[in-house]
């Protein structure tokens, strides 16, 4: 059967944390500055309503991924 893969990426950004978080969490505006598209895995949900541990569909050029939201405005998972 298929294999599950895990990828962890770290990037250092020269900007205040709150600025980066506000841009990164603004999923509907991603197309303004990124070639990625992000949407909820469940089509009846809005991207802004996702809670930690919910799935997102991520399209990065030629790769289509499923991601799990780990951090929300008020909740951070361990």
Gaussian input, Z-matrix of N, CA and C with variables (Angstrom, degrees):
# hf/3-21g

backbone

0 1
 N
 C     1     B1
 C     2     B2     1     A1
 N     3     B3     2     A2     1     D1
 C     4     B4     3     A3     2     D2
 C     5     B5     4     A4     3     D3
 N     6     B6     5     A5     4     D4
 C     7     B7     6     A6     5     D5
 C     8     B8     7     A7     6     D6
 N     9     B9     8     A8     7     D7
 C    10    B10     9     A9     8     D8
 C    11    B11    10    A10     9     D9
 N    12    B12    11    A11    10    D10
 C    13    B13    12    A12    11    D11
 C    14    B14    13    A13    12    D12
 N    15    B15    14    A14    13    D13
 C    16    B16    15    A15    14    D14
 C    17    B17    16    A16    15    D15
 N    18    B18    17    A17    16    D16
 C    19    B19    18    A18    17    D17
 C    20    B20    19    A19    18    D18
 N    21    B21    20    A20    19    D19
 C    22    B22    21    A21    20    D20
 C    23    B23    22    A22    21    D21
 N    24    B24    23    A23    22    D22
 C    25    B25    24    A24    23    D23
 C    26    B26    25    A25    24    D24
 N    27    B27    26    A26    25    D25
 C    28    B28    27    A27    26    D26
 C    29    B29    28    A28    27    D27
 N    30    B30    29    A29    28    D28
 C    31    B31    30    A30    29    D29
 C    32    B32    31    A31    30    D30
 N    33    B33    32    A32    31    D31
 C    34    B34    33    A33    32    D32
 C    35    B35    34    A34    33    D33
 N    36    B36    35    A35    34    D34
 C    37    B37    36    A36    35    D35
 C    38    B38    37    A37    36    D36
 N    39    B39    38    A38    37    D37
 C    40    B40    39    A39    38    D38
 C    41    B41    40    A40    39    D39
 N    42    B42    41    A41    40    D40
 C    43    B43    42    A42    41    D41
 C    44    B44    43    A43    42    D42
 N    45    B45    44    A44    43    D43
 C    46    B46    45    A45    44    D44
 C    47    B47    46    A46    45    D45
 N    48    B48    47    A47    46    D46
 C    49    B49    48    A48    47    D47
 C    50    B50    49    A49    48    D48
 N    51    B51    50    A50    49    D49
 C    52    B52    51    A51    50    D50
 C    53    B53    52    A52    51    D51
 N    54    B54    53    A53    52    D52
 C    55    B55    54    A54    53    D53
 C    56    B56    55    A55    54    D54
 N    57    B57    56    A56    55    D55
 C    58    B58    57    A57    56    D56
 C    59    B59    58    A58    57    D57
 N    60    B60    59    A59    58    D58
 C    61    B61    60    A60    59    D59
 C    62    B62    61    A61    60    D60
 N    63    B63    62    A62    61    D61
 C    64    B64    63    A63    62    D62
 C    65    B65    64    A64    63    D63
 N    66    B66    65    A65    64    D64
 C    67    B67    66    A66    65    D65
 C    68    B68    67    A67    66    D66
 N    69    B69    68    A68    67    D67
 C    70    B70    69    A69    68    D68
 C    71    B71    70    A70    69    D69
 N    72    B72    71    A71    70    D70
 C    73    B73    72    A72    71    D71
 C    74    B74    73    A73    72    D72
 N    75    B75    74    A74    73    D73
 C    76    B76    75    A75    74    D74
 C    77    B77    76    A76    75    D75
 N    78    B78    77    A77    76    D76
 C    79    B79    78    A78    77    D77
 C    80    B80    79    A79    78    D78
 N    81    B81    80    A80    79    D79
 C    82    B82    81    A81    80    D80
 C    83    B83    82    A82    81    D81
 N    84    B84    83    A83    82    D82
 C    85    B85    84    A84    83    D83
 C    86    B86    85    A85    84    D84
 N    87    B87    86    A86    85    D85
 C    88    B88    87    A87    86    D86
 C    89    B89    88    A88    87    D87
 N    90    B90    89    A89    88    D88
 C    91    B91    90    A90    89    D89
 C    92    B92    91    A91    90    D90
 N    93    B93    92    A92    91    D91
 C    94    B94    93    A93    92    D92
 C    95    B95    94    A94    93    D93
 N    96    B96    95    A95    94    D94
 C    97    B97    96    A96    95    D95
 C    98    B98    97    A97    96    D96
 N    99    B99    98    A98    97    D97
 C   100   B100    99    A99    98    D98
 C   101   B101   100   A100    99    D99
 N   102   B102   101   A101   100   D100
 C   103   B103   102   A102   101   D101
 C   104   B104   103   A103   102   D102
 N   105   B105   104   A104   103   D103
 C   106   B106   105   A105   104   D104
 C   107   B107   106   A106   105   D105
 N   108   B108   107   A107   106   D106
 C   109   B109   108   A108   107   D107
 C   110   B110   109   A109   108   D108
 N   111   B111   110   A110   109   D109
 C   112   B112   111   A111   110   D110
 C   113   B113   112   A112   111   D111
 N   114   B114   113   A113   112   D112
 C   115   B115   114   A114   113   D113
 C   116   B116   115   A115   114   D114
 N   117   B117   116   A116   115   D115
 C   118   B118   117   A117   116   D116
 C   119   B119   118   A118   117   D117
 N   120   B120   119   A119   118   D118
 C   121   B121   120   A120   119   D119
 C   122   B122   121   A121   120   D120
 N   123   B123   122   A122   121   D121
 C   124   B124   123   A123   122   D122
 C   125   B125   124   A124   123   D123
 N   126   B126   125   A125   124   D124
 C   127   B127   126   A126   125   D125
 C   128   B128   127   A127   126   D126
 N   129   B129   128   A128   127   D127
 C   130   B130   129   A129   128   D128
 C   131   B131   130   A130   129   D129
 N   132   B132   131   A131   130   D130
 C   133   B133   132   A132   131   D131
 C   134   B134   133   A133   132   D132
 N   135   B135   134   A134   133   D133
 C   136   B136   135   A135   134   D134
 C   137   B137   136   A136   135   D135
 N   138   B138   137   A137   136   D136
 C   139   B139   138   A138   137   D137
 C   140   B140   139   A139   138   D138
 N   141   B141   140   A140   139   D139
 C   142   B142   141   A141   140   D140
 C   143   B143   142   A142   141   D141
 N   144   B144   143   A143   142   D142
 C   145   B145   144   A144   143   D143
 C   146   B146   145   A145   144   D144
 N   147   B147   146   A146   145   D145
 C   148   B148   147   A147   146   D146
 C   149   B149   148   A148   147   D147
 N   150   B150   149   A149   148   D148
 C   151   B151   150   A150   149   D149
 C   152   B152   151   A151   150   D150
 N   153   B153   152   A152   151   D151
 C   154   B154   153   A153   152   D152
 C   155   B155   154   A154   153   D153
 N   156   B156   155   A155   154   D154
 C   157   B157   156   A156   155   D155
 C   158   B158   157   A157   156   D156
 N   159   B159   158   A158   157   D157
 C   160   B160   159   A159   158   D158
 C   161   B161   160   A160   159   D159
 N   162   B162   161   A161   160   D160
 C   163   B163   162   A162   161   D161
 C   164   B164   163   A163   162   D162
 N   165   B165   164   A164   163   D163
 C   166   B166   165   A165   164   D164
 C   167   B167   166   A166   165   D165
 N   168   B168   167   A167   166   D166
 C   169   B169   168   A168   167   D167
 C   170   B170   169   A169   168   D168
 N   171   B171   170   A170   169   D169
 C   172   B172   171   A171   170   D170
 C   173   B173   172   A172   171   D171
 N   174   B174   173   A173   172   D172
 C   175   B175   174   A174   173   D173
 C   176   B176   175   A175   174   D174
 N   177   B177   176   A176   175   D175
 C   178   B178   177   A177   176   D176
 C   179   B179   178   A178   177   D177
 N   180   B180   179   A179   178   D178
 C   181   B181   180   A180   179   D179
 C   182   B182   181   A181   180   D180
 N   183   B183   182   A182   181   D181
 C   184   B184   183   A183   182   D182
 C   185   B185   184   A184   183   D183
 N   186   B186   185   A185   184   D184
 C   187   B187   186   A186   185   D185
 C   188   B188   187   A187   186   D186
 N   189   B189   188   A188   187   D187
 C   190   B190   189   A189   188   D188
 C   191   B191   190   A190   189   D189
 N   192   B192   191   A191   190   D190
 C   193   B193   192   A192   191   D191
 C   194   B194   193   A193   192   D192
 N   195   B195   194   A194   193   D193
 C   196   B196   195   A195   194   D194
 C   197   B197   196   A196   195   D195
 N   198   B198   197   A197   196   D196
 C   199   B199   198   A198   197   D197
 C   200   B200   199   A199   198   D198
 N   201   B201   200   A200   199   D199
 C   202   B202   201   A201   200   D200
 C   203   B203   202   A202   201   D201
 N   204   B204   203   A203   202   D202
 C   205   B205   204   A204   203   D203
 C   206   B206   205   A205   204   D204
 N   207   B207   206   A206   205   D205
 C   208   B208   207   A207   206   D206
 C   209   B209   208   A208   207   D207
 N   210   B210   209   A209   208   D208
 C   211   B211   210   A210   209   D209
 C   212   B212   211   A211   210   D210
 N   213   B213   212   A212   211   D211
 C   214   B214   213   A213   212   D212
 C   215   B215   214   A214   213   D213
 N   216   B216   215   A215   214   D214
 C   217   B217   216   A216   215   D215
 C   218   B218   217   A217   216   D216
 N   219   B219   218   A218   217   D217
 C   220   B220   219   A219   218   D218
 C   221   B221   220   A220   219   D219
 N   222   B222   221   A221   220   D220
 C   223   B223   222   A222   221   D221
 C   224   B224   223   A223   222   D222
 N   225   B225   224   A224   223   D223
 C   226   B226   225   A225   224   D224
 C   227   B227   226   A226   225   D225
 N   228   B228   227   A227   226   D226
 C   229   B229   228   A228   227   D227
 C   230   B230   229   A229   228   D228
 N   231   B231   230   A230   229   D229
 C   232   B232   231   A231   230   D230
 C   233   B233   232   A232   231   D231

   B1=1.4485
   B2=1.5181
   B3=1.3202
   B4=1.4635
   B5=1.5133
   B6=1.2897
   B7=1.4575
   B8=1.5179
   B9=1.3223
   B10=1.4601
   B11=1.5165
   B12=1.2990
   B13=1.4567
   B14=1.5145
   B15=1.3072
   B16=1.4600
   B17=1.5196
   B18=1.3158
   B19=1.4543
   B20=1.5133
   B21=1.3170
   B22=1.4603
   B23=1.5204
   B24=1.3241
   B25=1.4585
   B26=1.5181
   B27=1.3201
   B28=1.4619
   B29=1.5211
   B30=1.3226
   B31=1.4577
   B32=1.5192
   B33=1.3238
   B34=1.4641
   B35=1.5255
   B36=1.3292
   B37=1.4654
   B38=1.5202
   B39=1.3178
   B40=1.4631
   B41=1.5263
   B42=1.3345
   B43=1.4694
   B44=1.5249
   B45=1.3220
   B46=1.4639
   B47=1.5353
   B48=1.3104
   B49=1.4634
   B50=1.5304
   B51=1.3114
   B52=1.4663
   B53=1.5296
   B54=1.3260
   B55=1.4685
   B56=1.5282
   B57=1.3195
   B58=1.4620
   B59=1.5265
   B60=1.3326
   B61=1.4668
   B62=1.5208
   B63=1.3159
   B64=1.4646
   B65=1.5298
   B66=1.3255
   B67=1.4633
   B68=1.5220
   B69=1.3178
   B70=1.4565
   B71=1.5206
   B72=1.3162
   B73=1.4665
   B74=1.5258
   B75=1.3121
   B76=1.4598
   B77=1.5321
   B78=1.3434
   B79=1.4592
   B80=1.5278
   B81=1.3422
   B82=1.4660
   B83=1.5366
   B84=1.3353
   B85=1.4717
   B86=1.5291
   B87=1.3266
   B88=1.4623
   B89=1.5272
   B90=1.3292
   B91=1.4686
   B92=1.5279
   B93=1.3275
   B94=1.4666
   B95=1.5257
   B96=1.3450
   B97=1.4584
   B98=1.5307
   B99=1.3296
   B100=1.4560
   B101=1.5234
   B102=1.3175
   B103=1.4628
   B104=1.5297
   B105=1.3203
   B106=1.4652
   B107=1.5181
   B108=1.3214
   B109=1.4590
   B110=1.5261
   B111=1.3113
   B112=1.4614
   B113=1.5195
   B114=1.3284
   B115=1.4611
   B116=1.5256
   B117=1.3179
   B118=1.4628
   B119=1.5268
   B120=1.3231
   B121=1.4610
   B122=1.5278
   B123=1.3212
   B124=1.4657
   B125=1.5268
   B126=1.3196
   B127=1.4666
   B128=1.5269
   B129=1.3252
   B130=1.4704
   B131=1.5265
   B132=1.3372
   B133=1.4690
   B134=1.5184
   B135=1.3289
   B136=1.4583
   B137=1.5234
   B138=1.3117
   B139=1.4634
   B140=1.5236
   B141=1.3262
   B142=1.4634
   B143=1.5234
   B144=1.3316
   B145=1.4633
   B146=1.5190
   B147=1.3273
   B148=1.4604
   B149=1.5220
   B150=1.3074
   B151=1.4589
   B152=1.5264
   B153=1.3462
   B154=1.4620
   B155=1.5254
   B156=1.3038
   B157=1.4542
   B158=1.5307
   B159=1.3264
   B160=1.4594
   B161=1.5272
   B162=1.3145
   B163=1.4595
   B164=1.5254
   B165=1.3508
   B166=1.4604
   B167=1.5227
   B168=1.3237
   B169=1.4567
   B170=1.5245
   B171=1.3230
   B172=1.4628
   B173=1.5257
   B174=1.3134
   B175=1.4589
   B176=1.5258
   B177=1.3311
   B178=1.4639
   B179=1.5284
   B180=1.3095
   B181=1.4687
   B182=1.5277
   B183=1.3436
   B184=1.4608
   B185=1.5258
   B186=1.3099
   B187=1.4657
   B188=1.5243
   B189=1.3123
   B190=1.4599
   B191=1.5217
   B192=1.3309
   B193=1.4560
   B194=1.5172
   B195=1.3302
   B196=1.4579
   B197=1.5135
   B198=1.3198
   B199=1.4653
   B200=1.5205
   B201=1.3289
   B202=1.4591
   B203=1.5150
   B204=1.3257
   B205=1.4596
   B206=1.5249
   B207=1.3216
   B208=1.4602
   B209=1.5165
   B210=1.3280
   B211=1.4651
   B212=1.5218
   B213=1.3144
   B214=1.4568
   B215=1.5198
   B216=1.3330
   B217=1.4645
   B218=1.5174
   B219=1.3145
   B220=1.4599
   B221=1.5165
   B222=1.3269
   B223=1.4588
   B224=1.5163
   B225=1.3213
   B226=1.4582
   B227=1.5134
   B228=1.3119
   B229=1.4566
   B230=1.5213
   B231=1.3338
   B232=1.4801
   B233=1.5099
   A1=110.04
   A2=116.16
   A3=121.13
   A4=112.64
   A5=115.27
   A6=121.44
   A7=109.64
   A8=115.99
   A9=120.83
   A10=108.47
   A11=116.61
   A12=121.00
   A13=108.99
   A14=114.98
   A15=120.59
   A16=107.92
   A17=115.72
   A18=120.95
   A19=108.34
   A20=116.36
   A21=121.67
   A22=107.11
   A23=116.42
   A24=121.49
   A25=108.48
   A26=116.55
   A27=121.45
   A28=108.48
   A29=115.62
   A30=121.70
   A31=107.77
   A32=116.71
   A33=120.47
   A34=108.34
   A35=115.98
   A36=121.87
   A37=108.73
   A38=116.25
   A39=121.50
   A40=110.00
   A41=115.30
   A42=121.75
   A43=107.63
   A44=117.50
   A45=119.87
   A46=111.21
   A47=116.27
   A48=122.46
   A49=111.85
   A50=118.10
   A51=120.68
   A52=112.00
   A53=117.36
   A54=120.66
   A55=109.89
   A56=116.34
   A57=121.03
   A58=110.31
   A59=116.62
   A60=120.13
   A61=111.46
   A62=117.62
   A63=119.49
   A64=111.20
   A65=117.81
   A66=120.60
   A67=111.50
   A68=116.21
   A69=120.06
   A70=112.00
   A71=117.16
   A72=120.27
   A73=112.69
   A74=117.77
   A75=121.27
   A76=108.43
   A77=116.14
   A78=121.98
   A79=114.07
   A80=119.62
   A81=118.64
   A82=113.48
   A83=117.61
   A84=119.95
   A85=112.75
   A86=118.36
   A87=120.96
   A88=112.81
   A89=119.24
   A90=118.77
   A91=114.20
   A92=118.13
   A93=120.67
   A94=112.38
   A95=117.84
   A96=119.55
   A97=113.57
   A98=117.41
   A99=120.21
   A100=110.34
   A101=116.43
   A102=120.41
   A103=111.28
   A104=117.67
   A105=122.12
   A106=110.19
   A107=116.46
   A108=120.69
   A109=107.21
   A110=116.22
   A111=122.12
   A112=107.99
   A113=115.36
   A114=120.38
   A115=108.88
   A116=117.59
   A117=119.87
   A118=110.48
   A119=116.78
   A120=120.71
   A121=110.25
   A122=117.15
   A123=122.60
   A124=107.16
   A125=116.56
   A126=120.35
   A127=114.12
   A128=118.54
   A129=120.11
   A130=112.55
   A131=117.61
   A132=121.49
   A133=110.63
   A134=115.75
   A135=121.88
   A136=107.68
   A137=117.13
   A138=121.00
   A139=111.38
   A140=117.60
   A141=120.79
   A142=113.11
   A143=117.66
   A144=121.35
   A145=113.42
   A146=118.01
   A147=120.10
   A148=111.23
   A149=115.12
   A150=122.86
   A151=108.19
   A152=117.49
   A153=119.91
   A154=111.90
   A155=114.88
   A156=127.16
   A157=112.99
   A158=118.45
   A159=120.27
   A160=109.07
   A161=115.82
   A162=122.66
   A163=112.19
   A164=113.92
   A165=122.52
   A166=108.24
   A167=116.73
   A168=121.55
   A169=106.90
   A170=116.02
   A171=121.53
   A172=108.05
   A173=116.31
   A174=122.21
   A175=107.35
   A176=115.87
   A177=122.20
   A178=107.29
   A179=115.55
   A180=122.09
   A181=109.85
   A182=117.97
   A183=121.18
   A184=113.34
   A185=118.23
   A186=121.15
   A187=110.36
   A188=115.57
   A189=120.96
   A190=107.03
   A191=116.43
   A192=122.13
   A193=110.56
   A194=115.18
   A195=121.48
   A196=106.27
   A197=116.84
   A198=122.14
   A199=109.09
   A200=115.44
   A201=121.74
   A202=108.37
   A203=116.93
   A204=121.51
   A205=108.68
   A206=118.05
   A207=122.78
   A208=111.27
   A209=118.00
   A210=121.36
   A211=109.47
   A212=115.24
   A213=122.13
   A214=106.82
   A215=118.20
   A216=120.92
   A217=112.83
   A218=116.92
   A219=119.46
   A220=114.06
   A221=118.20
   A222=120.47
   A223=109.19
   A224=117.28
   A225=120.73
   A226=107.71
   A227=115.77
   A228=120.56
   A229=108.67
   A230=117.78
   A231=120.40
   A232=111.92
   D1=178.09
   D2=-178.86
   D3=-68.77
   D4=157.97
   D5=179.03
   D6=-104.93
   D7=146.47
   D8=172.43
   D9=-92.96
   D10=137.91
   D11=179.06
   D12=-121.64
   D13=152.33
   D14=177.98
   D15=-127.81
   D16=138.23
   D17=179.78
   D18=-133.74
   D19=127.95
   D20=176.28
   D21=-116.89
   D22=129.59
   D23=-178.94
   D24=-126.62
   D25=134.17
   D26=175.39
   D27=-118.82
   D28=136.03
   D29=179.50
   D30=-133.58
   D31=132.69
   D32=176.02
   D33=-94.32
   D34=124.87
   D35=-177.77
   D36=-118.18
   D37=129.25
   D38=-178.65
   D39=-85.58
   D40=75.12
   D41=179.33
   D42=-160.49
   D43=157.21
   D44=177.56
   D45=-61.00
   D46=143.49
   D47=-177.50
   D48=-54.14
   D49=-45.59
   D50=-177.09
   D51=-63.33
   D52=-34.87
   D53=178.01
   D54=-66.27
   D55=-46.51
   D56=-179.64
   D57=-63.00
   D58=-46.50
   D59=-179.97
   D60=-60.37
   D61=-42.84
   D62=-177.63
   D63=-66.14
   D64=-37.38
   D65=177.42
   D66=-70.32
   D67=-45.14
   D68=-175.53
   D69=-67.91
   D70=-33.28
   D71=-178.86
   D72=-83.62
   D73=-4.46
   D74=179.14
   D75=-89.71
   D76=67.91
   D77=-174.11
   D78=-54.59
   D79=-41.24
   D80=-178.96
   D81=-60.83
   D82=-24.37
   D83=-178.50
   D84=-95.64
   D85=2.99
   D86=178.90
   D87=-49.17
   D88=-45.34
   D89=-177.11
   D90=-59.63
   D91=-18.62
   D92=179.01
   D93=-69.76
   D94=-25.70
   D95=-175.61
   D96=-135.43
   D97=-1.61
   D98=-176.28
   D99=-139.05
   D100=151.82
   D101=175.49
   D102=-85.03
   D103=-3.78
   D104=178.15
   D105=-75.03
   D106=153.70
   D107=165.51
   D108=-125.88
   D109=139.35
   D110=-178.39
   D111=-131.57
   D112=131.01
   D113=177.06
   D114=-147.01
   D115=159.56
   D116=179.31
   D117=-63.28
   D118=146.37
   D119=175.89
   D120=-68.74
   D121=-29.51
   D122=176.70
   D123=-95.88
   D124=114.14
   D125=-171.69
   D126=-64.78
   D127=-19.04
   D128=-179.93
   D129=-80.26
   D130=-9.08
   D131=-179.62
   D132=-92.80
   D133=154.51
   D134=170.91
   D135=-94.49
   D136=145.50
   D137=-178.42
   D138=-59.32
   D139=-35.62
   D140=-179.02
   D141=-71.17
   D142=-15.01
   D143=-177.56
   D144=-96.73
   D145=1.15
   D146=-179.11
   D147=-65.09
   D148=142.62
   D149=178.00
   D150=-112.63
   D151=162.60
   D152=178.11
   D153=-52.30
   D154=141.53
   D155=178.71
   D156=79.72
   D157=4.10
   D158=174.29
   D159=-87.79
   D160=152.78
   D161=-174.51
   D162=-89.86
   D163=148.19
   D164=175.75
   D165=-128.50
   D166=148.33
   D167=171.22
   D168=-95.46
   D169=128.68
   D170=-178.09
   D171=-121.85
   D172=128.11
   D173=177.86
   D174=-114.33
   D175=110.65
   D176=-178.69
   D177=-115.28
   D178=93.81
   D179=-176.87
   D180=53.62
   D181=-109.40
   D182=-176.29
   D183=-91.25
   D184=-0.53
   D185=-178.10
   D186=-108.81
   D187=135.76
   D188=175.22
   D189=-115.11
   D190=124.08
   D191=-174.20
   D192=-125.04
   D193=161.04
   D194=168.33
   D195=-114.04
   D196=126.13
   D197=-178.41
   D198=-117.84
   D199=157.33
   D200=176.82
   D201=-112.56
   D202=128.12
   D203=177.11
   D204=-71.48
   D205=123.83
   D206=-178.55
   D207=-102.32
   D208=-36.33
   D209=-175.22
   D210=-119.64
   D211=138.76
   D212=174.43
   D213=-124.63
   D214=174.89
   D215=-179.24
   D216=-51.83
   D217=-43.69
   D218=-172.52
   D219=-113.91
   D220=-6.15
   D221=-174.98
   D222=-128.14
   D223=134.06
   D224=173.58
   D225=-125.53
   D226=126.24
   D227=179.87
   D228=-83.29
   D229=151.42
   D230=179.10
   D231=-66.48

